[in-house]
Amino acid sequence: MPQTELAVQPVSPAPPGAEGPAPAPRRPPGLSPSRANDYLQCPLLFRFRVVDRLPEPPSAAAVRGTLVHAVLERLYDAPAGARTPAAARALVAPEWDRMLQERPECAEVLADDVDLDAWFAQAGALLDTYFTLEDPNRLQPAERELDVATQLEDGPQLRGIVDRVDVAPDGAIRIVDYKTGRSPREGFESGALFQMRFYALVVSRLRHRVPAMLQLVYLGDGTVLRHVPDEAELRTTERRVRAIWSGIVAAAEQGSWTPRPGPLCGWCAHKDLCPAFGGTPPEVPPGAVELTLGVTPRS
């Protein structure tokens, strides 16, 4: 997509006489807001997800969220005036079929104990809520599901996917993120705002302009959270991101992925592997730390 920066590590050409195609460019070590939050929540969880790449079964709620996001993306393919609640609901079935073709494992979450009619009705209700918060016929997004990436000097590549980018006639940028859950209680917005500030930092480096508005659209309870960032705030965000990355590098070098028990442990897919609950983590796969983080552990 336009106006993104994707730094890749150079690949040496194959030596004369070598057979087969040259290896694909390797993705550089990077950090997304989700993985940054993983490390802040629990360094061991970060290791399981990023270094070990342990599989995690998706939840019915997460799959429903993915479906709703896909419908909202496709909704804007229709011309203004045709973006109606009925049109959005009509997209649910074809988008679900497309998801199953691309990710057949999504069907596994809809086990026999899941009421399919209720599950799809909940997706439809979330879409109906969207129309009470915005009129999509008055909007023309500049980008949807935009992959963004920028390389921090002496740091990781920052990357992620922005649900929607709106650009006003005067060039002002609004970053929009859809959430299918409920809005955070007052005083607990910091996690969500960190994600949006992270995206604002990346977009500001790509577009050479601080976004004018960060907007979180919570479909679970019909709430819209808006925030106006500034340059000083994004500098603070960059310092925080660098501090998180420094912690990750130190943990990788020392091989010290300490678990951090907390209220979210009950939802962790790897609880049986966690020493805090009597489990034993698997050995780190050889070369995995170097491959995923670009760090050589100390012997």
CYANA upper distance limits for C-alpha pairs under 8 A (distance plus 0.5 A):
  1 MET  CA    146 LEU  CA      7.57
  1 MET  CA    147 ASP  CA      7.70
  3 GLN  CA    206 LEU  CA      7.02
  3 GLN  CA    207 ARG  CA      7.74
  4 THR  CA    147 ASP  CA      7.84
  4 THR  CA    148 VAL  CA      5.97
  4 THR  CA    149 ALA  CA      6.64
  4 THR  CA    150 THR  CA      7.98
  4 THR  CA    206 LEU  CA      6.86
  5 GLU  CA    148 VAL  CA      7.54
  5 GLU  CA    149 ALA  CA      5.90
  5 GLU  CA    150 THR  CA      5.86
  5 GLU  CA    151 GLN  CA      8.28
  5 GLU  CA    206 LEU  CA      7.56
  6 LEU  CA    148 VAL  CA      8.40
  6 LEU  CA    149 ALA  CA      6.07
  6 LEU  CA    150 THR  CA      6.87
  6 LEU  CA    151 GLN  CA      8.19
  7 ALA  CA     27 ARG  CA      8.46
  7 ALA  CA     28 PRO  CA      7.59
  7 ALA  CA    149 ALA  CA      8.41
  7 ALA  CA    150 THR  CA      7.68
  7 ALA  CA    151 GLN  CA      6.96
  7 ALA  CA    157 GLN  CA      7.98
  8 VAL  CA     25 PRO  CA      6.94
  8 VAL  CA     26 ARG  CA      6.98
  8 VAL  CA     27 ARG  CA      6.22
  8 VAL  CA     28 PRO  CA      6.25
  9 GLN  CA     25 PRO  CA      6.96
  9 GLN  CA     26 ARG  CA      6.60
  9 GLN  CA     27 ARG  CA      7.42
  9 GLN  CA     28 PRO  CA      6.70
 10 PRO  CA     25 PRO  CA      7.23
 11 VAL  CA     23 PRO  CA      7.82
 11 VAL  CA     24 ALA  CA      8.16
 11 VAL  CA     25 PRO  CA      6.48
 11 VAL  CA     26 ARG  CA      8.37
 13 PRO  CA     22 ALA  CA      7.21
 14 ALA  CA     18 ALA  CA      6.56
 14 ALA  CA     22 ALA  CA      6.47
 28 PRO  CA    156 PRO  CA      8.23
 28 PRO  CA    157 GLN  CA      7.32
 28 PRO  CA    292 THR  CA      8.34
 28 PRO  CA    293 LEU  CA      8.48
 28 PRO  CA    294 GLY  CA      8.15
 29 PRO  CA    156 PRO  CA      6.23
 29 PRO  CA    157 GLN  CA      6.74
 29 PRO  CA    291 LEU  CA      8.35
 29 PRO  CA    292 THR  CA      6.30
 29 PRO  CA    293 LEU  CA      5.34
 29 PRO  CA    294 GLY  CA      6.39
 30 GLY  CA    156 PRO  CA      5.31
 30 GLY  CA    157 GLN  CA      4.75
 30 GLY  CA    158 LEU  CA      6.11
 30 GLY  CA    159 ARG  CA      7.29
 30 GLY  CA    293 LEU  CA      7.81
 31 LEU  CA     35 ARG  CA      6.76
 31 LEU  CA     36 ALA  CA      6.95
 31 LEU  CA    156 PRO  CA      6.88
 31 LEU  CA    157 GLN  CA      6.70
 31 LEU  CA    158 LEU  CA      5.58
 31 LEU  CA    159 ARG  CA      6.68
 31 LEU  CA    245 TRP  CA      8.42
 32 SER  CA     36 ALA  CA      6.62
 32 SER  CA    158 LEU  CA      6.44
 32 SER  CA    159 ARG  CA      5.66
 32 SER  CA    160 GLY  CA      5.93
 33 PRO  CA     37 ASN  CA      6.63
 33 PRO  CA    160 GLY  CA      7.73
 33 PRO  CA    194 PHE  CA      8.00
 33 PRO  CA    195 GLN  CA      5.75
 33 PRO  CA    198 PHE  CA      6.93
 34 SER  CA     38 ASP  CA      6.71
 34 SER  CA    195 GLN  CA      8.02
 35 ARG  CA     39 TYR  CA      6.86
 35 ARG  CA     46 PHE  CA      7.14
 35 ARG  CA     50 VAL  CA      8.32
 36 ALA  CA     40 LEU  CA      6.90
 36 ALA  CA    241 VAL  CA      8.25
 36 ALA  CA    244 ILE  CA      7.38
 37 ASN  CA     41 GLN  CA      6.49
 37 ASN  CA    191 GLY  CA      8.21
 38 ASP  CA     42 CYS  CA      6.47
 38 ASP  CA     43 PRO  CA      7.52
 38 ASP  CA     45 LEU  CA      6.88
 38 ASP  CA     46 PHE  CA      5.76
 39 TYR  CA     43 PRO  CA      5.04
 39 TYR  CA     44 LEU  CA      8.14
 39 TYR  CA     45 LEU  CA      7.48
 39 TYR  CA     46 PHE  CA      5.55
 39 TYR  CA    244 ILE  CA      8.22
 39 TYR  CA    248 ILE  CA      7.95
 40 LEU  CA    244 ILE  CA      8.16
 41 GLN  CA     45 LEU  CA      8.35
 41 GLN  CA    260 ARG  CA      7.37
 42 CYS  CA     46 PHE  CA      7.01
 42 CYS  CA    258 THR  CA      7.88
 42 CYS  CA    259 PRO  CA      6.03
 42 CYS  CA    260 ARG  CA      5.30
 42 CYS  CA    261 PRO  CA      7.87
 43 PRO  CA     47 ARG  CA      6.83
 43 PRO  CA    248 ILE  CA      8.31
 43 PRO  CA    257 TRP  CA      5.70
 43 PRO  CA    258 THR  CA      6.25
 43 PRO  CA    259 PRO  CA      6.46
 43 PRO  CA    260 ARG  CA      7.55
 44 LEU  CA     48 PHE  CA      6.72
 44 LEU  CA    257 TRP  CA      5.26
 44 LEU  CA    258 THR  CA      6.11
 44 LEU  CA    259 PRO  CA      5.47
 44 LEU  CA    260 ARG  CA      8.12
 44 LEU  CA    274 CYS  CA      8.46
 45 LEU  CA     49 ARG  CA      6.71
 45 LEU  CA    259 PRO  CA      7.85
 45 LEU  CA    270 HIS  CA      8.32
 46 PHE  CA     50 VAL  CA      6.30
 46 PHE  CA     51 VAL  CA      8.11
 47 ARG  CA     51 VAL  CA      5.48
 47 ARG  CA     52 ASP  CA      6.75
 47 ARG  CA     53 ARG  CA      8.45
 47 ARG  CA    257 TRP  CA      7.28
 48 PHE  CA     52 ASP  CA      5.36
 48 PHE  CA     53 ARG  CA      6.30
 48 PHE  CA     54 LEU  CA      6.20
 48 PHE  CA    270 HIS  CA      8.44
 49 ARG  CA     53 ARG  CA      5.14
 49 ARG  CA     54 LEU  CA      6.32
 49 ARG  CA     55 PRO  CA      8.40
 50 VAL  CA    292 THR  CA      7.47
 51 VAL  CA    284 VAL  CA      8.05
 51 VAL  CA    288 ALA  CA      6.30
 51 VAL  CA    289 VAL  CA      6.43
 51 VAL  CA    292 THR  CA      6.56
 51 VAL  CA    293 LEU  CA      8.29
 52 ASP  CA    284 VAL  CA      6.94
 52 ASP  CA    285 PRO  CA      7.26
 52 ASP  CA    288 ALA  CA      7.61
 56 GLU  CA    269 ALA  CA      6.56
 57 PRO  CA    109 VAL  CA      8.34
 57 PRO  CA    269 ALA  CA      8.06
 58 PRO  CA     62 ALA  CA      6.85
 58 PRO  CA     63 VAL  CA      7.18
 58 PRO  CA    106 CYS  CA      7.80
 58 PRO  CA    109 VAL  CA      7.16
 59 SER  CA     63 VAL  CA      6.78
 59 SER  CA    109 VAL  CA      6.59
 60 ALA  CA     64 ARG  CA      6.61
 60 ALA  CA    109 VAL  CA      5.91
 60 ALA  CA    110 LEU  CA      7.02
 61 ALA  CA     65 GLY  CA      6.65
 62 ALA  CA     66 THR  CA      6.82
 63 VAL  CA     67 LEU  CA      6.77
 63 VAL  CA    106 CYS  CA      7.06
 63 VAL  CA    109 VAL  CA      8.38
 64 ARG  CA     68 VAL  CA      6.74
 64 ARG  CA    119 TRP  CA      8.26
 64 ARG  CA    123 ALA  CA      6.83
 65 GLY  CA     69 HIS  CA      6.67
 65 GLY  CA    123 ALA  CA      8.32
 65 GLY  CA    179 LYS  CA      8.27
 65 GLY  CA    180 THR  CA      6.15
 66 THR  CA     70 ALA  CA      6.71
 67 LEU  CA     71 VAL  CA      6.81
 67 LEU  CA     92 VAL  CA      7.81
 67 LEU  CA     95 GLU  CA      7.34
 67 LEU  CA     96 TRP  CA      7.00
 67 LEU  CA     99 MET  CA      8.14
 67 LEU  CA    123 ALA  CA      8.22
 68 VAL  CA     72 LEU  CA      6.74
 68 VAL  CA     92 VAL  CA      8.23
 68 VAL  CA    123 ALA  CA      6.81
 68 VAL  CA    126 LEU  CA      8.00
 68 VAL  CA    127 LEU  CA      7.42
 68 VAL  CA    180 THR  CA      8.24
 69 HIS  CA     73 GLU  CA      6.73
 69 HIS  CA    163 ASP  CA      8.44
 69 HIS  CA    178 TYR  CA      7.68
 70 ALA  CA     74 ARG  CA      6.77
 70 ALA  CA     95 GLU  CA      7.24
 71 VAL  CA     75 LEU  CA      6.42
 71 VAL  CA     88 ALA  CA      6.97
 71 VAL  CA     91 LEU  CA      6.48
 71 VAL  CA     92 VAL  CA      6.86
 71 VAL  CA     95 GLU  CA      7.09
 72 LEU  CA     76 TYR  CA      7.60
 72 LEU  CA     88 ALA  CA      7.81
 72 LEU  CA    127 LEU  CA      8.38
 73 GLU  CA     77 ASP  CA      8.24
 73 GLU  CA    144 ARG  CA      6.77
 73 GLU  CA    145 GLU  CA      7.70
 73 GLU  CA    163 ASP  CA      8.40
 74 ARG  CA     78 ALA  CA      8.20
 74 ARG  CA     91 LEU  CA      8.29
 75 LEU  CA     83 ARG  CA      6.78
 75 LEU  CA     87 ALA  CA      8.00
 75 LEU  CA     88 ALA  CA      6.64
 75 LEU  CA     91 LEU  CA      8.23
 76 TYR  CA     83 ARG  CA      7.60
 76 TYR  CA    136 PRO  CA      8.05
 76 TYR  CA    140 GLN  CA      8.04
 76 TYR  CA    141 PRO  CA      8.32
 78 ALA  CA     82 ALA  CA      6.53
 78 ALA  CA     83 ARG  CA      6.73
 79 PRO  CA     83 ARG  CA      7.49
 79 PRO  CA    137 ASN  CA      8.38
 80 ALA  CA    136 PRO  CA      7.99
 80 ALA  CA    137 ASN  CA      5.04
 80 ALA  CA    138 ARG  CA      7.61
 80 ALA  CA    139 LEU  CA      8.44
 81 GLY  CA    137 ASN  CA      5.93
 82 ALA  CA     87 ALA  CA      7.68
 82 ALA  CA    137 ASN  CA      7.92
 83 ARG  CA     87 ALA  CA      6.60
 83 ARG  CA     88 ALA  CA      7.63
 83 ARG  CA    136 PRO  CA      6.83
 83 ARG  CA    137 ASN  CA      6.45
 84 THR  CA     88 ALA  CA      6.79
 84 THR  CA    131 PHE  CA      8.45
 85 PRO  CA     89 ARG  CA      6.71
 85 PRO  CA    127 LEU  CA      7.57
 85 PRO  CA    128 ASP  CA      6.40
 85 PRO  CA    131 PHE  CA      7.38
 86 ALA  CA     90 ALA  CA      6.64
 87 ALA  CA     91 LEU  CA      7.05
 88 ALA  CA     92 VAL  CA      7.48
 88 ALA  CA    127 LEU  CA      7.38
 89 ARG  CA    124 GLY  CA      6.43
 89 ARG  CA    127 LEU  CA      7.82
 90 ALA  CA     94 PRO  CA      8.40
 91 LEU  CA     95 GLU  CA      6.47
 92 VAL  CA     96 TRP  CA      6.51
 92 VAL  CA    124 GLY  CA      8.30
 93 ALA  CA     97 ASP  CA      6.77
 94 PRO  CA     98 ARG  CA      6.70
 95 GLU  CA     99 MET  CA      6.63
 96 TRP  CA    100 LEU  CA      6.78
 97 ASP  CA    101 GLN  CA      6.87
 98 ARG  CA    102 GLU  CA      6.81
 99 MET  CA    103 ARG  CA      6.12
 99 MET  CA    104 PRO  CA      7.81
 99 MET  CA    106 CYS  CA      7.95
100 LEU  CA    104 PRO  CA      4.98
100 LEU  CA    105 GLU  CA      7.86
100 LEU  CA    106 CYS  CA      6.81
100 LEU  CA    107 ALA  CA      7.23
104 PRO  CA    108 GLU  CA      8.27
105 GLU  CA    109 VAL  CA      8.07
106 CYS  CA    110 LEU  CA      8.14
107 ALA  CA    111 ALA  CA      8.35
110 LEU  CA    114 VAL  CA      6.07
110 LEU  CA    116 LEU  CA      7.76
114 VAL  CA    119 TRP  CA      7.87
115 ASP  CA    119 TRP  CA      6.58
116 LEU  CA    120 PHE  CA      6.65
117 ASP  CA    121 ALA  CA      6.52
118 ALA  CA    122 GLN  CA      6.58
119 TRP  CA    123 ALA  CA      7.07
120 PHE  CA    124 GLY  CA      6.79
121 ALA  CA    125 ALA  CA      6.63
122 GLN  CA    126 LEU  CA      6.79
123 ALA  CA    127 LEU  CA      6.95
124 GLY  CA    128 ASP  CA      6.72
125 ALA  CA    129 THR  CA      6.74
126 LEU  CA    130 TYR  CA      6.97
126 LEU  CA    180 THR  CA      7.49
126 LEU  CA    219 LEU  CA      6.02
126 LEU  CA    220 GLY  CA      7.10
127 LEU  CA    131 PHE  CA      7.48
127 LEU  CA    219 LEU  CA      8.10
128 ASP  CA    132 THR  CA      7.59
129 THR  CA    133 LEU  CA      7.35
129 THR  CA    219 LEU  CA      6.41
129 THR  CA    222 GLY  CA      6.62
130 TYR  CA    134 GLU  CA      6.89
130 TYR  CA    219 LEU  CA      6.62
130 TYR  CA    222 GLY  CA      7.88
131 PHE  CA    135 ASP  CA      6.44
131 PHE  CA    136 PRO  CA      7.98
132 THR  CA    222 GLY  CA      8.06
133 LEU  CA    217 VAL  CA      8.35
133 LEU  CA    222 GLY  CA      7.31
133 LEU  CA    223 THR  CA      8.19
133 LEU  CA    224 VAL  CA      7.85
135 ASP  CA    139 LEU  CA      7.65
136 PRO  CA    140 GLN  CA      8.20
140 GLN  CA    166 ASP  CA      7.71
141 PRO  CA    164 ARG  CA      7.08
141 PRO  CA    165 VAL  CA      6.41
141 PRO  CA    166 ASP  CA      5.25
141 PRO  CA    167 VAL  CA      7.63
142 ALA  CA    164 ARG  CA      8.18
142 ALA  CA    165 VAL  CA      6.13
142 ALA  CA    166 ASP  CA      5.70
142 ALA  CA    167 VAL  CA      6.48
143 GLU  CA    164 ARG  CA      6.16
143 GLU  CA    165 VAL  CA      5.50
143 GLU  CA    166 ASP  CA      7.45
144 ARG  CA    162 VAL  CA      7.69
144 ARG  CA    163 ASP  CA      6.08
144 ARG  CA    164 ARG  CA      5.01
144 ARG  CA    165 VAL  CA      6.97
145 GLU  CA    161 ILE  CA      6.36
145 GLU  CA    162 VAL  CA      5.88
145 GLU  CA    163 ASP  CA      5.00
145 GLU  CA    164 ARG  CA      6.56
146 LEU  CA    161 ILE  CA      5.83
146 LEU  CA    162 VAL  CA      5.57
146 LEU  CA    163 ASP  CA      7.03
146 LEU  CA    164 ARG  CA      7.51
146 LEU  CA    165 VAL  CA      8.30
147 ASP  CA    159 ARG  CA      7.90
147 ASP  CA    160 GLY  CA      6.45
147 ASP  CA    161 ILE  CA      5.08
147 ASP  CA    162 VAL  CA      7.09
148 VAL  CA    159 ARG  CA      5.94
148 VAL  CA    160 GLY  CA      6.08
148 VAL  CA    161 ILE  CA      6.61
148 VAL  CA    162 VAL  CA      7.83
148 VAL  CA    202 VAL  CA      7.56
148 VAL  CA    203 VAL  CA      7.81
149 ALA  CA    157 GLN  CA      7.07
149 ALA  CA    158 LEU  CA      5.91
149 ALA  CA    159 ARG  CA      4.62
149 ALA  CA    160 GLY  CA      7.17
149 ALA  CA    202 VAL  CA      7.17
150 THR  CA    157 GLN  CA      6.09
150 THR  CA    158 LEU  CA      5.88
150 THR  CA    159 ARG  CA      7.09
150 THR  CA    202 VAL  CA      6.66
150 THR  CA    205 ARG  CA      7.75
150 THR  CA    206 LEU  CA      7.63
151 GLN  CA    155 GLY  CA      7.74
151 GLN  CA    156 PRO  CA      6.72
151 GLN  CA    157 GLN  CA      4.69
151 GLN  CA    158 LEU  CA      6.63
152 LEU  CA    156 PRO  CA      6.18
152 LEU  CA    157 GLN  CA      6.33
152 LEU  CA    158 LEU  CA      7.51
155 GLY  CA    242 ARG  CA      7.45
155 GLY  CA    245 TRP  CA      7.98
156 PRO  CA    245 TRP  CA      7.87
158 LEU  CA    202 VAL  CA      7.37
159 ARG  CA    202 VAL  CA      7.97
160 GLY  CA    199 TYR  CA      7.89
162 VAL  CA    175 ILE  CA      7.83
162 VAL  CA    176 VAL  CA      7.79
162 VAL  CA    177 ASP  CA      7.20
162 VAL  CA    199 TYR  CA      7.74
163 ASP  CA    175 ILE  CA      8.43
163 ASP  CA    176 VAL  CA      6.66
163 ASP  CA    177 ASP  CA      5.67
163 ASP  CA    178 TYR  CA      7.25
164 ARG  CA    175 ILE  CA      6.61
164 ARG  CA    176 VAL  CA      5.54
164 ARG  CA    177 ASP  CA      7.02
165 VAL  CA    173 ILE  CA      7.43
165 VAL  CA    174 ARG  CA      6.28
165 VAL  CA    175 ILE  CA      5.36
165 VAL  CA    176 VAL  CA      6.67
166 ASP  CA    173 ILE  CA      6.29
166 ASP  CA    174 ARG  CA      5.54
166 ASP  CA    175 ILE  CA      7.05
166 ASP  CA    176 VAL  CA      8.23
167 VAL  CA    171 GLY  CA      6.17
167 VAL  CA    172 ALA  CA      6.08
167 VAL  CA    173 ILE  CA      5.19
167 VAL  CA    174 ARG  CA      6.88
168 ALA  CA    172 ALA  CA      5.65
168 ALA  CA    173 ILE  CA      7.09
172 ALA  CA    211 PRO  CA      7.13
172 ALA  CA    212 ALA  CA      6.26
173 ILE  CA    210 VAL  CA      8.21
173 ILE  CA    211 PRO  CA      5.22
173 ILE  CA    212 ALA  CA      5.93
173 ILE  CA    213 MET  CA      7.23
174 ARG  CA    211 PRO  CA      6.35
174 ARG  CA    212 ALA  CA      6.35
174 ARG  CA    213 MET  CA      5.18
174 ARG  CA    214 LEU  CA      6.37
174 ARG  CA    215 GLN  CA      7.74
175 ILE  CA    196 MET  CA      8.28
175 ILE  CA    199 TYR  CA      8.45
175 ILE  CA    200 ALA  CA      7.93
175 ILE  CA    211 PRO  CA      7.61
175 ILE  CA    213 MET  CA      6.88
175 ILE  CA    214 LEU  CA      5.50
175 ILE  CA    215 GLN  CA      6.61
176 VAL  CA    214 LEU  CA      6.70
176 VAL  CA    215 GLN  CA      5.28
176 VAL  CA    216 LEU  CA      6.43
176 VAL  CA    217 VAL  CA      7.82
177 ASP  CA    196 MET  CA      8.46
177 ASP  CA    215 GLN  CA      6.88
177 ASP  CA    216 LEU  CA      5.52
177 ASP  CA    217 VAL  CA      6.68
178 TYR  CA    216 LEU  CA      6.58
178 TYR  CA    217 VAL  CA      5.38
178 TYR  CA    218 TYR  CA      6.76
178 TYR  CA    219 LEU  CA      7.85
179 LYS  CA    216 LEU  CA      7.52
179 LYS  CA    217 VAL  CA      6.36
179 LYS  CA    218 TYR  CA      5.23
179 LYS  CA    219 LEU  CA      6.55
179 LYS  CA    220 GLY  CA      7.96
180 THR  CA    218 TYR  CA      6.42
180 THR  CA    219 LEU  CA      5.41
180 THR  CA    220 GLY  CA      5.76
181 GLY  CA    218 TYR  CA      6.76
181 GLY  CA    219 LEU  CA      6.85
181 GLY  CA    220 GLY  CA      4.95
181 GLY  CA    221 ASP  CA      7.96
182 ARG  CA    218 TYR  CA      6.36
182 ARG  CA    219 LEU  CA      7.34
182 ARG  CA    220 GLY  CA      4.85
182 ARG  CA    221 ASP  CA      5.70
182 ARG  CA    222 GLY  CA      8.44
182 ARG  CA    223 THR  CA      8.39
183 SER  CA    218 TYR  CA      6.21
183 SER  CA    220 GLY  CA      7.79
183 SER  CA    221 ASP  CA      7.26
183 SER  CA    223 THR  CA      6.97
184 PRO  CA    188 PHE  CA      6.14
184 PRO  CA    189 GLU  CA      6.16
185 ARG  CA    189 GLU  CA      7.57
189 GLU  CA    193 LEU  CA      6.62
190 SER  CA    194 PHE  CA      6.45
191 GLY  CA    195 GLN  CA      7.15
192 ALA  CA    196 MET  CA      7.10
193 LEU  CA    197 ARG  CA      6.49
194 PHE  CA    198 PHE  CA      6.46
194 PHE  CA    237 THR  CA      8.27
195 GLN  CA    199 TYR  CA      6.88
196 MET  CA    200 ALA  CA      6.57
196 MET  CA    214 LEU  CA      6.89
197 ARG  CA    201 LEU  CA      6.56
197 ARG  CA    214 LEU  CA      8.34
197 ARG  CA    229 PRO  CA      7.96
197 ARG  CA    234 LEU  CA      7.23
197 ARG  CA    237 THR  CA      7.20
198 PHE  CA    202 VAL  CA      6.97
198 PHE  CA    234 LEU  CA      8.49
198 PHE  CA    237 THR  CA      7.27
198 PHE  CA    238 GLU  CA      8.42
199 TYR  CA    203 VAL  CA      6.54
200 ALA  CA    204 SER  CA      6.36
200 ALA  CA    210 VAL  CA      7.48
200 ALA  CA    211 PRO  CA      6.69
200 ALA  CA    214 LEU  CA      8.16
200 ALA  CA    229 PRO  CA      8.42
200 ALA  CA    234 LEU  CA      7.88
201 LEU  CA    205 ARG  CA      6.87
201 LEU  CA    210 VAL  CA      8.25
201 LEU  CA    234 LEU  CA      6.17
201 LEU  CA    237 THR  CA      7.87
201 LEU  CA    238 GLU  CA      7.72
202 VAL  CA    206 LEU  CA      6.84
203 VAL  CA    207 ARG  CA      6.33
203 VAL  CA    208 HIS  CA      8.26
203 VAL  CA    209 ARG  CA      8.24
203 VAL  CA    210 VAL  CA      8.11
203 VAL  CA    211 PRO  CA      7.99
204 SER  CA    208 HIS  CA      5.58
204 SER  CA    209 ARG  CA      5.33
204 SER  CA    210 VAL  CA      5.34
204 SER  CA    211 PRO  CA      7.08
205 ARG  CA    209 ARG  CA      7.79
210 VAL  CA    229 PRO  CA      7.90
210 VAL  CA    230 ASP  CA      7.13
210 VAL  CA    231 GLU  CA      7.17
211 PRO  CA    228 VAL  CA      8.41
211 PRO  CA    229 PRO  CA      7.50
212 ALA  CA    228 VAL  CA      6.49
212 ALA  CA    229 PRO  CA      7.30
213 MET  CA    226 ARG  CA      7.36
213 MET  CA    227 HIS  CA      6.39
213 MET  CA    228 VAL  CA      5.35
213 MET  CA    229 PRO  CA      7.31
214 LEU  CA    226 ARG  CA      6.14
214 LEU  CA    227 HIS  CA      5.59
214 LEU  CA    228 VAL  CA      6.70
214 LEU  CA    229 PRO  CA      7.88
215 GLN  CA    224 VAL  CA      7.40
215 GLN  CA    225 LEU  CA      6.24
215 GLN  CA    226 ARG  CA      5.00
215 GLN  CA    227 HIS  CA      6.99
216 LEU  CA    224 VAL  CA      6.16
216 LEU  CA    225 LEU  CA      5.50
216 LEU  CA    226 ARG  CA      6.85
217 VAL  CA    222 GLY  CA      8.03
217 VAL  CA    223 THR  CA      6.76
217 VAL  CA    224 VAL  CA      5.17
217 VAL  CA    225 LEU  CA      7.06
218 TYR  CA    222 GLY  CA      6.13
218 TYR  CA    223 THR  CA      5.58
218 TYR  CA    224 VAL  CA      6.47
218 TYR  CA    225 LEU  CA      8.36
219 LEU  CA    223 THR  CA      7.39
229 PRO  CA    233 GLU  CA      6.80
229 PRO  CA    234 LEU  CA      7.73
230 ASP  CA    234 LEU  CA      6.95
231 GLU  CA    235 ARG  CA      6.76
232 ALA  CA    236 THR  CA      6.85
233 GLU  CA    237 THR  CA      6.70
234 LEU  CA    238 GLU  CA      6.64
235 ARG  CA    239 ARG  CA      6.84
236 THR  CA    240 ARG  CA      6.75
237 THR  CA    241 VAL  CA      6.65
238 GLU  CA    242 ARG  CA      6.63
239 ARG  CA    243 ALA  CA      6.68
240 ARG  CA    244 ILE  CA      6.74
241 VAL  CA    245 TRP  CA      6.71
242 ARG  CA    246 SER  CA      6.60
243 ALA  CA    247 GLY  CA      6.84
244 ILE  CA    248 ILE  CA      6.85
245 TRP  CA    249 VAL  CA      6.63
246 SER  CA    250 ALA  CA      6.65
247 GLY  CA    251 ALA  CA      6.66
248 ILE  CA    252 ALA  CA      6.61
249 VAL  CA    253 GLU  CA      6.59
249 VAL  CA    293 LEU  CA      8.17
249 VAL  CA    295 VAL  CA      7.17
250 ALA  CA    254 GLN  CA      6.64
251 ALA  CA    255 GLY  CA      6.08
251 ALA  CA    256 SER  CA      5.41
251 ALA  CA    257 TRP  CA      6.33
252 ALA  CA    256 SER  CA      7.26
252 ALA  CA    257 TRP  CA      8.03
252 ALA  CA    289 VAL  CA      7.27
252 ALA  CA    293 LEU  CA      8.44
252 ALA  CA    295 VAL  CA      7.09
252 ALA  CA    296 THR  CA      8.06
252 ALA  CA    297 PRO  CA      6.45
253 GLU  CA    295 VAL  CA      7.05
253 GLU  CA    296 THR  CA      6.62
253 GLU  CA    297 PRO  CA      4.47
253 GLU  CA    298 ARG  CA      5.85
254 GLN  CA    297 PRO  CA      6.61
254 GLN  CA    298 ARG  CA      6.51
255 GLY  CA    297 PRO  CA      6.99
255 GLY  CA    298 ARG  CA      8.30
259 PRO  CA    274 CYS  CA      7.65
259 PRO  CA    275 PRO  CA      7.92
259 PRO  CA    276 ALA  CA      7.24
261 PRO  CA    265 CYS  CA      6.82
261 PRO  CA    276 ALA  CA      7.41
264 LEU  CA    268 CYS  CA      7.32
265 CYS  CA    271 LYS  CA      7.43
266 GLY  CA    271 LYS  CA      8.16
270 HIS  CA    274 CYS  CA      7.20
271 LYS  CA    277 PHE  CA      7.31
271 LYS  CA    279 GLY  CA      7.96
272 ASP  CA    277 PHE  CA      7.34
272 ASP  CA    278 GLY  CA      7.84
272 ASP  CA    279 GLY  CA      5.67
272 ASP  CA    280 THR  CA      8.26
273 LEU  CA    277 PHE  CA      8.33
273 LEU  CA    278 GLY  CA      8.16
273 LEU  CA    279 GLY  CA      4.75
273 LEU  CA    280 THR  CA      5.45
273 LEU  CA    281 PRO  CA      5.42
273 LEU  CA    282 PRO  CA      8.07
274 CYS  CA    278 GLY  CA      6.97
274 CYS  CA    279 GLY  CA      5.09
274 CYS  CA    280 THR  CA      6.46
274 CYS  CA    281 PRO  CA      6.65
275 PRO  CA    279 GLY  CA      5.11
275 PRO  CA    280 THR  CA      6.14
275 PRO  CA    281 PRO  CA      7.72
284 VAL  CA    288 ALA  CA      7.41
284 VAL  CA    289 VAL  CA      8.37
287 GLY  CA    291 LEU  CA      6.58
288 ALA  CA    292 THR  CA      6.48
289 VAL  CA    293 LEU  CA      6.03
289 VAL  CA    294 GLY  CA      7.23
289 VAL  CA    295 VAL  CA      6.63
289 VAL  CA    296 THR  CA      7.39
289 VAL  CA    297 PRO  CA      7.89
290 GLU  CA    294 GLY  CA      4.88
290 GLU  CA    295 VAL  CA      5.31
290 GLU  CA    296 THR  CA      6.00
290 GLU  CA    297 PRO  CA      8.38
291 LEU  CA    295 VAL  CA      8.46
